[in-house]
Amino acid sequence: MKGPLGVSLVGAAGVPAARGLAMWLAGVAPRRVRGTVTLALVSDGVMRALNHRYRGTRKVTDVLSFGGDGPDADRHWGDIAIARGVAARQARTHRHAVRTELRILALHGFLHLLGYDH
């Protein structure tokens, strides 16, 4: 793929706060980042299963990132999974909109794909 980052959003049906999330993430990505990312909004149960399979823990986490092929322009950077229920609860706890929480989590996951760690 030539050009800016392409973001595919899956699992957003019935999540009005997710409207525009893919476009937002593509817009905040550094210009040097080219390729694709998949962003999946999943149930807490699916996130628990992913966390168990890939991290060996049976708890629900808010976001997981799975690295892809690498930084080449024609490559897939990876996949980001966000737990919808956790995002909604964290938004309430922090007293901001679910849309804001989804953006925070999408950016968090994307930074991991770029090689940043806590």
Secondary structure as UniProt FT lines:
FT   STRAND          5..10
FT   TURN            13..14
FT   HELIX           16..18
FT   TURN            19..20
FT   HELIX           21..28
FT   TURN            31..32
FT   STRAND          35..42
FT   HELIX           44..55
FT   STRAND          63..67
FT   TURN            73..74
FT   STRAND          76..83
FT   HELIX           84..94
FT   HELIX           98..113
FT   TURN            114..115
//
